[in-house]
Each structure stands twice: as C-alpha cells, then as structure tokens.
Amino acid sequence: MKEAKDIYRKIVASVPTDIQAEVNLSFEISDRIDALMKERGLTKKQFADALGRRPSEITKWLSGQHNFTIATLTMLSSFFGQPIITVG
C-alpha cells in the first residue's frame, strides 16, 4: 500500500502548479455553490427552476469540472446575495 501512495504522490507532484490551482479553484467554487444551496434548502431541481436552467447543468456545476464564465459567477452571486468567489 505504501508503494501505491508513493506512486500517487509522484504523479500528483508532476502536475504543473497552475493546473493544480485551477482544479482546486474549480472544486472550491462548486463546493461554495453547494453550500449556498444547502443554506437555502434548495434541491438541484429547485435551484435549476429558480435560475431557468436544467438540473443537468446544475449537476455539471457541482461536479467541479465546469468552466464558469464571469457572467455566470456574477449571476450566481446576485441570486445568493453574496459572492461565490472573492478577489483580494
């Protein structure tokens, strides 16, 4: 098992830092949206209906693999009444 962990660590270490940062940010954004949905008690379907989107699109957003546009992030921030991401 230790050997598998060492191989995994080697592979992760070989991923460029900018790609690691992009992946981490994508998951942070999806986690933030999920948390805000839960705060409001929204299901994916309810959230999709409120935004005029399909539930499958919400599923994609929550997967951590969606490439959000600034327009979509702004719309989501407006919907929730708080930022999805902050720039500081």
Summary of the structure (lengths in Angstrom):
residues: 88
radius of gyration: 16.1
end to end distance: 41.0
largest distance: 48.7
contacts: 184
relative contact order: 0.12
helix: 72%
strand: 0%
